[in-house]
Amino acid sequence: MKKQKGFIQIIIIAAVALVVVGAGAYYYFTARKSIGSEMPVNAGIAAEYQADYQEGAANAPSIKSGADLDRATSDLDGTDLGQIDKELNSLSADSSSF
């Protein structure tokens, strides 16, 4: 009788492990299927700007090769951050006069 009791416990543990593995596989494959299927909505962006955000993200060039990545990197490296700061300071000065 003792051997049968231990045998039942092994079957129950195997069944639970099988259910956990099956649930994990289901979650993995359904999550992978939905990646990139639609443009995500960024909760940090106000509702009136969501359309512009999605349009800009849709128009962004995709990086398909190392050359595309190098081109994007050089564009970012060539960006003059000082100019952006000057424009922001100018906007700040203009808005402070209100």
C-alpha positions, 0 to 999 in steps of 0.5 A: 500500500505504501508504494501506491501512495507514493506513486499517486504523489508522483503522478500528481506532481507530474500533472502539475508540472505538465500544466505549468509547462503548458501554461508557460508555453501558451503564454510564450507563444501568444505573447510572441505572436502579438509583438509588433502587430500594432503600434503601442499607445504610450501612456506618457503622451497626452491624448491629443498628441497620440496620433502624431506619436503613432504617425511618427513611429510608423514613418521611422525607417526600420533598421534591417542591416548593420549599414542602417544601424551605422547610418542611424548612429551617425545621424544621432552623433551628428545632432547638435544638442547645443542648438536644441538647448538654445531653442528650449531656452528661447521658448522658456524665455518667451513663455516667461513673459506671459 
